[in-house]
C-alpha cells in the first residue's frame, strides 16, 4: 500500500488525537487518577463518619428535646414570619450592580488593549443596566416604605 508523506503525517496525527493514549504510551486519564482517588477518599471519609456517628450517638428523645427553641423563651405563635418584599427587591438591585462591578473593573484594565469595540460592548451593557435601574426607580423599588 502506497502512502504519500502528507497522508502519513495526517494519519499519525489523527491516530494520536483520537486515541486514549498519549505520546508516552500512558492513558490520558492517568493524570486525573490522584484527583479521583482523593475525591473518593473524601466521600468515603464523610460517609463513614456519618455512619459511625449515627451508630454511636445516644438517642433519647423526650418532650422537652422535641420542643422548638427560640432564644431561651417559650415559643409563642407560628414560627413562620413573612418578610416584606422590599428586602428581596433591594437584594436583587444590589446583585445587578454587583455584577456590573465584577465586569467593569477587569474591563477597565484591558480597555486600551481591547480597543473601541470593547468600549461599545461595555457601553451597551452599562446602558442596559442603567435602563434597569431607571425602571426600578420609577417603580419605587428603591424607596423604603
MODELLER restraints for C-alpha pairs under 7 A, 6 or more apart:
rsr = mdl.restraints
at = mdl.atoms
rsr.add(forms.Gaussian(group=physical.xy_distance, feature=features.Distance(at['CA:16:A'], at['CA:22:A']), mean=6.97, stdev=0.5))
rsr.add(forms.Gaussian(group=physical.xy_distance, feature=features.Distance(at['CA:20:A'], at['CA:27:A']), mean=5.86, stdev=0.5))
rsr.add(forms.Gaussian(group=physical.xy_distance, feature=features.Distance(at['CA:20:A'], at['CA:28:A']), mean=5.69, stdev=0.5))
rsr.add(forms.Gaussian(group=physical.xy_distance, feature=features.Distance(at['CA:21:A'], at['CA:27:A']), mean=4.44, stdev=0.5))
rsr.add(forms.Gaussian(group=physical.xy_distance, feature=features.Distance(at['CA:21:A'], at['CA:28:A']), mean=5.39, stdev=0.5))
rsr.add(forms.Gaussian(group=physical.xy_distance, feature=features.Distance(at['CA:22:A'], at['CA:28:A']), mean=5.78, stdev=0.5))
rsr.add(forms.Gaussian(group=physical.xy_distance, feature=features.Distance(at['CA:68:A'], at['CA:75:A']), mean=6.71, stdev=0.5))
rsr.add(forms.Gaussian(group=physical.xy_distance, feature=features.Distance(at['CA:69:A'], at['CA:75:A']), mean=6.89, stdev=0.5))
rsr.add(forms.Gaussian(group=physical.xy_distance, feature=features.Distance(at['CA:89:A'], at['CA:141:A']), mean=6.48, stdev=0.5))
rsr.add(forms.Gaussian(group=physical.xy_distance, feature=features.Distance(at['CA:90:A'], at['CA:142:A']), mean=6.83, stdev=0.5))
rsr.add(forms.Gaussian(group=physical.xy_distance, feature=features.Distance(at['CA:111:A'], at['CA:118:A']), mean=6.82, stdev=0.5))
rsr.add(forms.Gaussian(group=physical.xy_distance, feature=features.Distance(at['CA:111:A'], at['CA:119:A']), mean=6.88, stdev=0.5))
rsr.add(forms.Gaussian(group=physical.xy_distance, feature=features.Distance(at['CA:136:A'], at['CA:142:A']), mean=6.86, stdev=0.5))
